[in-house]
Amino acid sequence: MTPATTHGELGKLRWHCRRGLLELDIILERFNARHLELLDADQLALFRELLALGDNDLLDVVMGRMPSPDQRFDPLLTLLRTP
């Protein structure tokens, strides 16, 4: 965990990962377990931006059915797509 990140902040991010689509919940839950605490402050800010997408759009972007809305998200999308 980065020094600037508190457990409360990570908890809020985890809460924002609870979505209305089961497939998306599974992907985000796996990402959180493997990567969330390892992200630096810039990556966490990008992740928050990515989570602002609607459920269907976010799932389509993560699954590669829709292009990334911003190239800055590409490293995070790679992590999200890692089985």
N, C-alpha and C positions, 0 to 999 in steps of 0.2 A: 504494500500500500504506500502511496506517496505521502510524504509528511503533511502536505496541505489538504489531504483528504481525510475526513473523519468517517467513522463508522456510520454516523447519521446521514452523511451525504451519500454514501454507498447504499444505505438502506432506502433512501429516497429514489435513487436510480433503479434499484431492484424493484421498487414499487411501480415505477413508470414502465417497467418491462412486462408487467402483468397486462396482457392484451386480451382482446376478444376472440382471437383466432388460436385454436389449440396448436396448430403447426408453428405459429410464431412464438407462442409461449415456450414450446419445447426448445426451439432454436435459441431464444434469449436466455432461458434457464441454463442451458449448456454453456453458452458464452459467459454468463455471469460466474458460473462455477470454475471455469478454466482461466478466464482472462481479466475480469473486472478489477480485481485488486491489484493487478499488475500494470494497469493503464496509468500514464502520467496525466497531469492536469490538462494538457492540451487535448489528449486523446479522450479524456472524460468529457470535456466540453463538446467535442465533435460527436461523441456518443449521445449526449443530451440532444444535440441538434437532429441527429438521425432519428431519435425516438419521437421527435415532434411530427414525423410523418404519420399519416393515418395508417391503420392496421393493414389494409389491403395494399396500399402503396409500399409500405415497409416490407411486407412479405414478398411482393413482386421484385423489389430492389434486391433483397437478400437472396432470393432464388435466381436472380439474373434474368428474370422475365421482363424487366424494365431497366433501362440504364440508370446508373447512379446519378442523382441530382447534382452532385458536386464531386469532383475528383478527390477532394480532401477526404471523402469517406472511404475511398478504395481500400486502404490498409485495414480499416475496421470491418469492411464487408468481407475481405479475405478471411479474417478471423471468424466472423460469423458463419462463413460457409465451410469452415474446417470441420469435418466429421469427428 
